[in-house]
Amino acid sequence: MSDDEPEFQVNDRRSFEDFVGLGVMNSTQDAATIAFFRQRLRHAGVIEELFELFDEHLRAQGYEARGG
């Protein structure tokens, strides 16, 4: 998902808004904020670990992340 896509999806779909835990009155982070946050995660060396933990959580729930 590109940096622009989360903001678009949250503003476009109520189901995506629910998925990320936002309500109607919450603001959505813009692409620059998302890119900055990802850069900080990479710099801290934790982004791969976070994705591994996320994949483990999905598998425990019976889901599998795939490329798309």
Distance bins in CASP14 RR format, pairs under 12 A and 6 or more apart:
PFRMAT RR
TARGET T0000
AUTHOR 0000-0000-0000
RMODE 2
METHOD distances of the structure
MODEL  1
1 7 0 0 0 0 0 1 0 0 0 0 0
1 8 0 0 0 0 1 0 0 0 0 0 0
1 9 0 0 0 0 1 0 0 0 0 0 0
1 10 0 0 0 0 0 1 0 0 0 0 0
1 16 0 0 0 0 0 1 0 0 0 0 0
1 20 0 0 0 0 0 1 0 0 0 0 0
1 31 0 0 0 0 0 1 0 0 0 0 0
1 34 0 0 0 0 1 0 0 0 0 0 0
1 35 0 0 0 0 0 1 0 0 0 0 0
1 38 0 0 0 0 0 1 0 0 0 0 0
1 65 0 0 0 0 0 1 0 0 0 0 0
1 67 0 0 0 0 0 1 0 0 0 0 0
1 68 0 0 0 0 1 0 0 0 0 0 0
2 8 0 0 0 0 1 0 0 0 0 0 0
2 9 0 0 0 0 0 1 0 0 0 0 0
2 31 1 0 0 1 0 0 0 0 0 0 0
2 34 0 0 0 0 1 0 0 0 0 0 0
2 35 0 0 0 0 1 0 0 0 0 0 0
2 38 0 0 0 0 0 1 0 0 0 0 0
3 29 0 0 0 0 1 0 0 0 0 0 0
3 30 0 0 0 0 1 0 0 0 0 0 0
3 31 1 1 0 0 0 0 0 0 0 0 0
3 32 1 0 0 1 0 0 0 0 0 0 0
3 33 0 0 0 0 1 0 0 0 0 0 0
3 34 1 0 1 0 0 0 0 0 0 0 0
3 35 1 0 1 0 0 0 0 0 0 0 0
3 36 0 0 0 0 1 0 0 0 0 0 0
3 37 0 0 0 0 1 0 0 0 0 0 0
3 38 1 0 0 1 0 0 0 0 0 0 0
3 39 0 0 0 0 0 1 0 0 0 0 0
4 10 0 0 0 0 0 1 0 0 0 0 0
4 11 0 0 0 0 0 1 0 0 0 0 0
4 12 0 0 0 0 0 1 0 0 0 0 0
4 28 0 0 0 0 0 1 0 0 0 0 0
4 29 0 0 0 0 0 1 0 0 0 0 0
4 30 0 0 0 0 1 0 0 0 0 0 0
4 31 1 0 1 0 0 0 0 0 0 0 0
4 32 0 0 0 0 1 0 0 0 0 0 0
4 33 0 0 0 0 0 1 0 0 0 0 0
4 34 0 0 0 0 1 0 0 0 0 0 0
4 35 0 0 0 0 1 0 0 0 0 0 0
5 11 0 0 0 0 0 1 0 0 0 0 0
5 12 0 0 0 0 1 0 0 0 0 0 0
5 13 0 0 0 0 0 1 0 0 0 0 0
5 16 0 0 0 0 1 0 0 0 0 0 0
5 20 0 0 0 0 0 1 0 0 0 0 0
5 28 0 0 0 0 0 1 0 0 0 0 0
5 29 0 0 0 0 0 1 0 0 0 0 0
5 30 0 0 0 0 0 1 0 0 0 0 0
5 31 0 0 0 0 1 0 0 0 0 0 0
5 34 0 0 0 0 1 0 0 0 0 0 0
5 35 0 0 0 0 0 1 0 0 0 0 0
6 12 0 0 0 0 0 1 0 0 0 0 0
6 13 0 0 0 0 0 1 0 0 0 0 0
6 16 0 0 0 0 1 0 0 0 0 0 0
6 17 0 0 0 0 0 1 0 0 0 0 0
6 19 0 0 0 0 0 1 0 0 0 0 0
6 20 1 0 0 1 0 0 0 0 0 0 0
6 21 0 0 0 0 0 1 0 0 0 0 0
6 22 0 0 0 0 0 1 0 0 0 0 0
6 28 1 0 0 1 0 0 0 0 0 0 0
6 29 1 0 0 1 0 0 0 0 0 0 0
6 30 0 0 0 0 1 0 0 0 0 0 0
6 31 0 0 0 0 1 0 0 0 0 0 0
6 33 0 0 0 0 1 0 0 0 0 0 0
6 34 1 0 0 1 0 0 0 0 0 0 0
6 35 0 0 0 0 0 1 0 0 0 0 0
6 37 0 0 0 0 0 1 0 0 0 0 0
6 38 0 0 0 0 0 1 0 0 0 0 0
7 13 0 0 0 0 0 1 0 0 0 0 0
7 16 0 0 0 0 0 1 0 0 0 0 0
7 17 0 0 0 0 0 1 0 0 0 0 0
7 20 0 0 0 0 0 1 0 0 0 0 0
7 22 0 0 0 0 0 1 0 0 0 0 0
7 27 0 0 0 0 1 0 0 0 0 0 0
7 28 1 0 1 0 0 0 0 0 0 0 0
7 29 1 0 0 1 0 0 0 0 0 0 0
7 30 1 0 1 0 0 0 0 0 0 0 0
7 31 1 0 0 1 0 0 0 0 0 0 0
7 32 0 0 0 0 0 1 0 0 0 0 0
7 33 0 0 0 0 1 0 0 0 0 0 0
7 34 1 0 0 1 0 0 0 0 0 0 0
7 35 0 0 0 0 0 1 0 0 0 0 0
8 16 0 0 0 0 1 0 0 0 0 0 0
8 17 0 0 0 0 0 1 0 0 0 0 0
8 28 0 0 0 0 1 0 0 0 0 0 0
8 29 0 0 0 0 0 1 0 0 0 0 0
8 30 0 0 0 0 0 1 0 0 0 0 0
8 31 0 0 0 0 1 0 0 0 0 0 0
8 34 0 0 0 0 0 1 0 0 0 0 0
9 15 0 0 0 0 1 0 0 0 0 0 0
9 16 1 0 1 0 0 0 0 0 0 0 0
9 17 0 0 0 0 1 0 0 0 0 0 0
9 18 0 0 0 0 0 1 0 0 0 0 0
9 19 0 0 0 0 1 0 0 0 0 0 0
9 20 0 0 0 0 1 0 0 0 0 0 0
9 22 0 0 0 0 0 1 0 0 0 0 0
9 28 0 0 0 0 1 0 0 0 0 0 0
9 29 0 0 0 0 0 1 0 0 0 0 0
9 31 0 0 0 0 0 1 0 0 0 0 0
9 34 0 0 0 0 0 1 0 0 0 0 0
10 16 1 0 1 0 0 0 0 0 0 0 0
10 17 1 0 1 0 0 0 0 0 0 0 0
10 18 0 0 0 0 1 0 0 0 0 0 0
10 19 0 0 0 0 1 0 0 0 0 0 0
10 20 1 0 0 1 0 0 0 0 0 0 0
10 21 0 0 0 0 1 0 0 0 0 0 0
10 22 1 0 0 1 0 0 0 0 0 0 0
10 23 0 0 0 0 1 0 0 0 0 0 0
10 24 0 0 0 0 0 1 0 0 0 0 0
10 26 0 0 0 0 1 0 0 0 0 0 0
10 27 0 0 0 0 1 0 0 0 0 0 0
10 28 1 0 1 0 0 0 0 0 0 0 0
10 29 0 0 0 0 1 0 0 0 0 0 0
10 30 0 0 0 0 0 1 0 0 0 0 0
10 31 0 0 0 0 0 1 0 0 0 0 0
10 34 0 0 0 0 0 1 0 0 0 0 0
11 17 0 0 0 0 1 0 0 0 0 0 0
11 20 0 0 0 0 0 1 0 0 0 0 0
11 22 0 0 0 0 0 1 0 0 0 0 0
11 23 0 0 0 0 0 1 0 0 0 0 0
11 24 0 0 0 0 0 1 0 0 0 0 0
11 26 0 0 0 0 0 1 0 0 0 0 0
11 27 0 0 0 0 0 1 0 0 0 0 0
11 28 1 0 0 1 0 0 0 0 0 0 0
11 29 0 0 0 0 0 1 0 0 0 0 0
11 30 0 0 0 0 0 1 0 0 0 0 0
12 28 0 0 0 0 0 1 0 0 0 0 0
13 19 0 0 0 0 1 0 0 0 0 0 0
13 20 0 0 0 0 0 1 0 0 0 0 0
13 22 0 0 0 0 0 1 0 0 0 0 0
13 28 0 0 0 0 0 1 0 0 0 0 0
14 20 0 0 0 0 0 1 0 0 0 0 0
14 21 0 0 0 0 0 1 0 0 0 0 0
14 22 0 0 0 0 0 1 0 0 0 0 0
14 23 0 0 0 0 1 0 0 0 0 0 0
14 24 0 0 0 0 1 0 0 0 0 0 0
15 21 0 0 0 0 0 1 0 0 0 0 0
15 22 0 0 0 0 0 1 0 0 0 0 0
16 22 0 0 0 0 1 0 0 0 0 0 0
16 23 0 0 0 0 0 1 0 0 0 0 0
16 28 0 0 0 0 1 0 0 0 0 0 0
17 23 1 0 0 1 0 0 0 0 0 0 0
17 24 1 0 0 1 0 0 0 0 0 0 0
17 25 0 0 0 0 0 1 0 0 0 0 0
17 26 0 0 0 0 1 0 0 0 0 0 0
17 27 0 0 0 0 0 1 0 0 0 0 0
17 28 0 0 0 0 1 0 0 0 0 0 0
18 24 0 0 0 0 0 1 0 0 0 0 0
18 26 0 0 0 0 0 1 0 0 0 0 0
20 26 0 0 0 0 1 0 0 0 0 0 0
20 28 0 0 0 0 1 0 0 0 0 0 0
20 29 0 0 0 0 1 0 0 0 0 0 0
20 34 0 0 0 0 0 1 0 0 0 0 0
21 28 0 0 0 0 0 1 0 0 0 0 0
22 28 1 0 0 1 0 0 0 0 0 0 0
22 29 0 0 0 0 1 0 0 0 0 0 0
27 33 0 0 0 0 0 1 0 0 0 0 0
28 34 0 0 0 0 1 0 0 0 0 0 0
29 35 0 0 0 0 1 0 0 0 0 0 0
29 36 0 0 0 0 1 0 0 0 0 0 0
29 37 1 0 0 1 0 0 0 0 0 0 0
29 38 0 0 0 0 0 1 0 0 0 0 0
30 36 0 0 0 0 1 0 0 0 0 0 0
30 37 0 0 0 0 0 1 0 0 0 0 0
31 37 0 0 0 0 0 1 0 0 0 0 0
31 38 0 0 0 0 0 1 0 0 0 0 0
32 38 0 0 0 0 0 1 0 0 0 0 0
32 39 0 0 0 0 0 1 0 0 0 0 0
33 39 0 0 0 0 0 1 0 0 0 0 0
33 40 0 0 0 0 0 1 0 0 0 0 0
34 40 0 0 0 0 0 1 0 0 0 0 0
34 41 0 0 0 0 0 1 0 0 0 0 0
35 41 0 0 0 0 0 1 0 0 0 0 0
35 42 0 0 0 0 0 1 0 0 0 0 0
36 42 0 0 0 0 0 1 0 0 0 0 0
36 43 0 0 0 0 0 1 0 0 0 0 0
37 43 0 0 0 0 0 1 0 0 0 0 0
37 44 0 0 0 0 0 1 0 0 0 0 0
37 46 0 0 0 0 0 1 0 0 0 0 0
37 47 0 0 0 0 0 1 0 0 0 0 0
37 50 0 0 0 0 0 1 0 0 0 0 0
38 44 0 0 0 0 0 1 0 0 0 0 0
38 45 0 0 0 0 0 1 0 0 0 0 0
38 46 0 0 0 0 0 1 0 0 0 0 0
38 47 1 0 0 1 0 0 0 0 0 0 0
38 48 0 0 0 0 0 1 0 0 0 0 0
38 50 0 0 0 0 0 1 0 0 0 0 0
38 51 0 0 0 0 0 1 0 0 0 0 0
39 45 0 0 0 0 0 1 0 0 0 0 0
39 47 0 0 0 0 1 0 0 0 0 0 0
40 46 0 0 0 0 1 0 0 0 0 0 0
40 47 0 0 0 0 1 0 0 0 0 0 0
40 50 0 0 0 0 0 1 0 0 0 0 0
41 47 1 0 1 0 0 0 0 0 0 0 0
41 48 0 0 0 0 1 0 0 0 0 0 0
41 49 0 0 0 0 1 0 0 0 0 0 0
41 50 1 0 0 1 0 0 0 0 0 0 0
41 51 0 0 0 0 1 0 0 0 0 0 0
42 48 0 0 0 0 1 0 0 0 0 0 0
42 49 0 0 0 0 0 1 0 0 0 0 0
42 50 0 0 0 0 0 1 0 0 0 0 0
42 51 0 0 0 0 0 1 0 0 0 0 0
44 50 0 0 0 0 0 1 0 0 0 0 0
45 51 0 0 0 0 0 1 0 0 0 0 0
46 52 0 0 0 0 0 1 0 0 0 0 0
46 53 0 0 0 0 1 0 0 0 0 0 0
47 53 0 0 0 0 0 1 0 0 0 0 0
47 54 0 0 0 0 0 1 0 0 0 0 0
48 54 0 0 0 0 0 1 0 0 0 0 0
48 55 0 0 0 0 0 1 0 0 0 0 0
49 55 0 0 0 0 0 1 0 0 0 0 0
49 56 0 0 0 0 0 1 0 0 0 0 0
50 56 0 0 0 0 0 1 0 0 0 0 0
50 57 0 0 0 0 0 1 0 0 0 0 0
51 57 0 0 0 0 0 1 0 0 0 0 0
51 58 0 0 0 0 0 1 0 0 0 0 0
51 65 0 0 0 0 1 0 0 0 0 0 0
52 58 0 0 0 0 0 1 0 0 0 0 0
52 59 0 0 0 0 0 1 0 0 0 0 0
52 65 0 0 0 0 0 1 0 0 0 0 0
53 59 0 0 0 0 0 1 0 0 0 0 0
53 60 0 0 0 0 0 1 0 0 0 0 0
53 65 0 0 0 0 0 1 0 0 0 0 0
54 60 0 0 0 0 0 1 0 0 0 0 0
54 61 0 0 0 0 0 1 0 0 0 0 0
54 63 0 0 0 0 0 1 0 0 0 0 0
54 64 0 0 0 0 0 1 0 0 0 0 0
54 65 1 0 0 1 0 0 0 0 0 0 0
55 61 0 0 0 0 0 1 0 0 0 0 0
55 62 0 0 0 0 0 1 0 0 0 0 0
55 63 0 0 0 0 1 0 0 0 0 0 0
55 64 0 0 0 0 1 0 0 0 0 0 0
55 65 1 0 1 0 0 0 0 0 0 0 0
55 66 0 0 0 0 0 1 0 0 0 0 0
55 67 0 0 0 0 0 1 0 0 0 0 0
56 62 0 0 0 0 0 1 0 0 0 0 0
56 63 0 0 0 0 0 1 0 0 0 0 0
56 64 0 0 0 0 0 1 0 0 0 0 0
56 65 0 0 0 0 0 1 0 0 0 0 0
57 63 0 0 0 0 1 0 0 0 0 0 0
57 64 0 0 0 0 0 1 0 0 0 0 0
57 65 0 0 0 0 0 1 0 0 0 0 0
58 64 1 0 0 1 0 0 0 0 0 0 0
58 65 1 0 1 0 0 0 0 0 0 0 0
58 66 0 0 0 0 0 1 0 0 0 0 0
59 65 0 0 0 0 1 0 0 0 0 0 0
END
